[in-house]
């Protein structure tokens, strides 16, 4: 894709994300216009009290805006994580959910949440990061033969590790024996933006910006990884060091996203393939585009989740599964054909 065309695509996607944020905030039980949303945001950013009624100001600034921004951040992060993991493992079916990383992060976060090791998004993020690293280390251990990562073995190892960590979570919840905690944790593990606040926005955007910058900085190396470790090594890339650096970075970002939104599957699996089909395999182009597409996608998935059966709310992970499972089957069949 030429530079001018790629720039135009980026501009369109940025405008789409901004429009999605403003529009999504207006959708809900309270009737709020885009003009009201814009007024509240501009006034708060300017440091002055908005002229909007206090209850509407509270709905926009304290409830809906953090939730919509969190959905966008999580969607962008999952898309970027999936793109990086698929390249590093040379596995088109790789994403945090299928490789067991989300389950490990969930177990770490649940231990913090249920057992009471700590509190707040920061503590949840640390617990989720430790769990994600543990799960991913096991997947790498069982998914390789010698020094080679085998795509099929990694998926099988990811499924096994994910099931193991899920079983540990179930045992932990039953052991605690708190019905209210069990209900809230079960809903949270299926993915939800209902607890999003400005703290989660700040933590999420910081983690996303850092990992995205790191991945783009190593975009040339990621392009080389797509042709195999030997090809990357001939270009002077320290293959093992860079792979572990980016694995740890994506595990960290996965942990943060699980901490603020729960486990949401299939976003990181499907979107990178769709983006590569449009812009090509160059990661300097794939990463920013998949981030913007992921943000837009999950913003509207969250809108559907909270409005489809209002006043009841669907877990976001349920909606993404409806989209992701058929896409996973298609990708799996394509991988078999290529194999």
C-alpha positions in Angstrom: 0.0 0.0 0.0 1.4 3.4 -1.0 2.2 6.1 1.5 -0.6 8.5 0.3 -3.2 5.8 0.4 -2.1 4.5 3.8 -2.2 8.0 5.2 -5.8 8.4 3.9 -6.7 5.1 5.5 -5.3 6.2 8.8 -7.2 9.6 8.7 -10.5 7.8 7.9 -9.9 5.3 10.8 -9.1 8.1 13.3 -12.2 10.0 12.3 -14.2 6.7 12.6 -12.9 6.1 16.1 -13.7 9.7 17.2 -17.1 9.5 15.7 -17.7 6.1 17.3 -16.7 7.4 20.7 -19.0 10.4 20.5 -22.0 8.4 19.1 -21.6 5.5 21.5 -21.8 7.8 24.5 -25.2 9.0 23.3 -26.7 5.5 23.3 -28.3 4.3 26.5 -31.4 4.8 28.8 -30.8 8.5 29.1 -31.4 10.5 25.9 -28.2 12.5 25.4 -27.2 14.3 22.1 -23.8 14.4 20.5 -23.8 18.2 21.1 -24.3 17.6 24.8 -21.5 15.0 24.8 -19.2 17.4 23.0 -20.0 20.3 25.4 -19.3 18.2 28.5 -16.0 16.9 27.1 -14.7 20.3 25.9 -15.7 22.0 29.2 -14.1 19.4 31.4 -10.9 19.4 29.3 -10.9 23.2 29.6 -11.1 23.0 33.3 -14.5 24.7 33.7 -17.9 23.4 34.8 -20.1 22.5 31.9 -23.4 24.3 31.4 -25.1 20.9 31.1 -27.4 19.7 33.9 -25.5 18.0 36.7 -27.0 14.5 36.2 -26.3 14.5 32.4 -22.8 15.8 33.0 -22.2 12.9 35.5 -23.6 10.3 33.0 -21.3 11.5 30.2 -18.1 12.3 32.1 -18.1 9.7 34.9 -20.0 6.8 33.4 -20.2 6.6 29.7 -17.0 8.3 28.5 -14.6 6.2 30.6 -16.5 3.0 29.5 -16.4 3.8 25.8 -12.7 4.9 26.0 -11.9 1.7 27.9 -13.6 -0.4 25.3 -11.6 1.3 22.6 -8.3 0.8 24.5 -9.0 -2.9 25.1 -10.0 -3.5 21.5 -6.9 -1.7 20.2 -4.7 -3.6 22.6 -6.1 -7.0 21.8 -5.7 -6.4 18.0 -2.1 -5.4 18.5 -1.3 -8.3 20.8 -2.8 -10.7 18.3 -0.8 -9.3 15.4 2.5 -9.5 17.3 1.9 -13.0 18.7 0.9 -14.4 15.3 4.1 -13.1 13.8 6.4 -14.2 16.7 5.0 -17.7 16.7 4.4 -17.9 12.9 1.0 -19.2 13.9 -2.1 -17.7 12.2 -4.3 -19.0 15.1 -2.4 -17.4 17.9 -4.1 -14.9 20.2 -4.0 -14.5 24.0 -7.3 -16.4 24.4 -6.3 -19.5 22.4 -2.8 -19.7 23.8 -4.0 -19.7 27.4 -2.5 -16.3 28.2 -5.9 -14.7 29.1 -6.7 -17.7 31.4 -3.4 -17.2 33.2 -4.0 -13.5 33.5 -7.5 -14.2 34.7 -6.3 -16.5 37.4 -3.8 -14.0 38.6 -6.4 -11.2 38.7 -9.0 -13.5 40.4 -6.4 -14.4 43.2 -6.1 -10.6 43.8 -9.8 -10.0 43.6 -11.2 -13.0 45.6 -8.4 -13.8 48.0 -7.8 -10.2 48.8 -4.0 -10.0 48.1 -4.4 -6.4 47.0 -7.0 -3.9 45.6 -7.5 -1.5 42.8 -6.7 -1.7 39.1 -2.9 -1.6 39.7 -2.9 -4.6 41.9 -5.2 -6.5 39.5 -2.8 -5.6 36.7 0.2 -7.0 38.5 -1.6 -10.2 39.4 -2.8 -10.6 35.9 0.6 -10.0 34.4 2.2 -12.6 36.7 -0.5 -15.1 35.6 0.0 -14.2 32.0 3.7 -14.7 32.1 3.3 -18.1 33.9 0.8 -19.3 31.3 2.8 -18.2 28.3 6.0 -19.7 29.7 4.2 -23.1 30.0 2.9 -22.7 26.4 6.4 -22.0 25.1 7.8 -24.9 27.1 5.3 -27.5 25.8 4.8 -25.9 22.3 8.3 -26.3 21.0 10.5 -29.1 19.8 14.1 -28.3 20.5 14.5 -24.6 19.5 11.6 -24.6 17.1 8.2 -23.3 17.9 5.6 -25.6 16.3 2.3 -23.8 15.5 0.0 -26.9 16.0 1.7 -27.9 19.3 1.4 -24.3 20.6 -2.3 -24.2 20.0 -2.7 -27.6 21.7 -0.5 -26.5 24.6 -2.5 -23.2 24.8 -5.8 -25.1 25.1 -4.4 -27.4 27.8 -2.8 -24.6 29.8 -6.0 -22.5 29.5 -8.1 -25.4 30.7 -5.7 -26.0 33.6 -5.8 -22.3 34.7 -9.6 -22.2 34.3 -9.9 -25.3 36.6 -7.7 -23.5 39.1 -10.0 -20.5 39.0 -13.1 -22.6 39.5 -11.5 -24.4 42.5 -10.4 -21.1 44.0 -13.8 -19.6 43.7 -15.5 -22.6 45.2 -12.9 -22.7 48.0 -13.7 -19.1 48.9 -17.4 -19.9 49.0 -18.7 -16.4 48.5 -21.8 -16.4 46.2 -21.6 -12.7 45.5 -17.9 -13.0 44.6 -18.6 -16.0 42.4 -21.3 -14.2 40.4 -19.3 -11.0 39.9 -16.1 -12.9 39.0 -18.0 -15.2 36.5 -19.4 -12.1 34.8 -16.1 -10.3 34.9 -14.2 -13.2 33.4 -16.6 -13.2 30.4 -15.6 -9.6 29.7 -17.3 -6.4 30.8 -16.7 -2.7 30.7 -19.2 -1.9 33.4 -16.6 -1.2 36.0 -14.6 1.1 33.8 -13.5 4.4 35.4 -10.9 7.0 34.7 -8.2 5.1 36.6 -8.6 2.2 34.2 -8.5 4.5 31.2 -5.2 6.0 32.5 -3.6 2.7 33.2 -4.8 1.1 29.9 -3.7 4.0 27.6 -0.3 4.1 29.2 0.3 0.4 28.8 -1.0 0.4 25.3 1.1 3.4 24.2 4.3 1.8 25.6 3.8 -1.6 24.0 2.6 -0.1 20.7 5.7 2.1 20.5 8.0 -0.9 21.3 6.3 -3.1 18.7 6.5 -0.4 16.0 10.1 0.3 16.9 10.8 -3.3 16.1 8.5 -3.4 13.1 11.4 -4.3 10.7 12.4 -7.2 12.9 8.8 -8.4 13.0 8.6 -8.3 9.3 11.7 -10.5 9.2 10.2 -12.9 11.8 7.4 -13.6 9.3 10.0 -15.4 7.1 11.4 -17.5 9.9 14.1 -17.3 12.6 16.9 -18.0 10.2 15.9 -15.1 7.9 15.7 -12.8 10.9 19.1 -13.9 12.2 20.8 -13.2 8.8 19.7 -9.6 9.2 21.5 -9.3 12.5 18.5 -9.7 14.7 19.0 -11.4 18.1 16.0 -13.7 17.6 15.7 -15.2 21.1 16.2 -11.9 22.9 13.7 -10.0 20.8 11.2 -12.8 20.9 11.2 -12.8 24.7 11.2 -9.0 24.9 8.0 -8.8 22.8 6.5 -11.9 24.5 6.9 -10.2 27.9 5.6 -6.9 26.6 2.4 -8.5 25.1 1.9 -10.6 28.2 2.1 -7.4 30.3 -0.4 -5.7 28.0 -2.7 -8.7 28.2 -2.5 -8.7 32.0 -3.5 -5.0 32.1 -6.4 -5.5 29.7 -7.7 -8.5 31.6 -7.4 -6.5 34.8 -9.6 -3.7 33.5 -12.1 -5.6 31.3 -11.9 -9.3 32.0 -11.1 -12.0 29.4 -12.3 -11.2 25.9 -11.6 -13.7 23.2 -11.2 -13.8 19.5 -10.6 -10.1 18.9 -6.8 -10.6 18.6 -7.4 -13.6 16.4 -9.7 -12.2 13.7 -8.8 -8.5 13.2 -5.0 -8.9 12.4 -5.9 -11.2 9.4 -8.6 -8.7 8.2 -6.1 -5.8 8.4 -3.3 -7.7 6.7 -5.7 -8.5 3.8 -6.1 -4.7 3.3 -2.8 -3.1 4.1 -0.3 -6.0 3.6 2.1 -7.6 6.0 4.3 -4.6 6.9 4.0 -4.2 10.6 4.7 -0.4 10.5 1.3 -0.3 8.8 -0.5 -3.3 10.3 0.0 -2.3 14.0 -1.5 1.2 13.9 -4.3 0.1 11.6 -5.3 -3.0 13.6 -5.2 -0.8 16.8 -7.7 1.7 15.3 -9.9 -1.1 13.8 -9.8 -3.0 17.1 -10.9 0.2 19.0 -13.8 0.8 16.7 -14.9 -2.8 16.8 -15.0 -3.2 20.5 -16.7 0.1 21.1 -19.6 -1.1 19.1 -19.5 -4.6 20.5 -19.8 -3.0 24.0 -22.7 -0.9 22.8 -24.5 -4.0 21.5 -23.7 -5.9 24.7 -25.3 -3.3 26.9 -28.3 -2.5 24.8 -29.4 -5.7 23.1 -31.2 -7.0 26.2 -31.5 -3.8 28.2 -31.8 -3.4 31.1 -29.8 -6.7 31.3 -26.3 -6.7 30.0 -24.5 -9.3 28.0 -20.8 -10.0 28.7 -18.7 -8.6 25.9 -16.9 -11.9 25.5 -20.2 -13.6 24.6 -20.7 -11.2 21.7 -17.1 -11.5 20.4 -17.4 -15.3 20.6 -20.4 -15.2 18.2 -18.2 -13.4 15.7 -14.9 -15.1 16.5 -15.9 -18.8 16.5 -17.0 -18.9 12.9 -13.9 -16.8 11.9 -11.7 -19.2 13.9 -13.1 -22.2 12.0 -12.4 -20.5 8.6 -8.8 -19.6 9.7 -8.2 -23.1 10.9 -9.4 -24.6 7.6 -7.1 -22.2 5.7 -4.2 -23.2 7.9 -4.8 -26.9 7.3 -4.9 -26.2 3.5 -1.6 -24.3 3.6 -0.1 -27.0 5.8 
